[in-house]
Amino acid sequence: MVLIEIRCTRCKRKLANVSDYQFIEIKCPRCRHLNQQRATSSKPSKEMPRGYPNNPLDGRQAPSR
């Protein structure tokens, strides 16, 4: 797990360490600037666990309609 440091774009104060996110929005407590950041990698979000309908790895897929 890689932690990414999030800093305020205005005053450079450290706001958070995050490991997995698609979009994050943090208001800086020092300068009150609203910081918004999207994930830079196109890593897919969590895989569907087995047992959910239409999971390609599960033999119990729901029938197509």
N, C-alpha and C positions, 0 to 999 in steps of 0.2 A: 504494500500500500504506500503510495507516494503522497505526501502532504504538500499542498500548494499554499504558499503564504499570500494572503490577500491584504493589500495596503490601500489606504485612502489615496486617491489620485490627486487630491489637492494638497494635503499636509503630510502625506507619507506615513501616517501612523499605522501600525500593524493592527488590523481589524480581526483577522481570523486565520486559522489553519484549516483547510478543507481537503478532503480526500476524493470525494466523488460528487459532482454536481453538474447540472445542465445550465442552470441560471441561478445567480445569487445576487441579492440586493441587500446592502448593508448601509445604514446611516452612521456616519462617523460621529462618535460622541464628542470629539474635540472641536471640529469645524462645522459640523452639521451638514456636510456634503453627502448627498445620496449617491453611493457607489453601486454601479450595476456591472456585472461581468458574466459573460457566457463562457461555457466550456470551450477550450481551444481544440480538443481532440474530438473526433467523430466516433468515439467509442460507444457502442450500443448500450442502452440501459440494461438493467437486470434481465436475465433470461427468464422466461416463464417456467415455473417449476413443473415437474411432471404431474400429471393428473388434471391439468387445466385443459379445457376443450381446445382442439386444434393445435396442440403442441406437437411439432413434427417428430419429436423423439418419443412420443407416447403412442402406444398401439391402440389407444382408446379414443381416437379422434371423433368428434361429433360429425355426423354425416353432413355433406355439403347440401345447401338448399338452393 
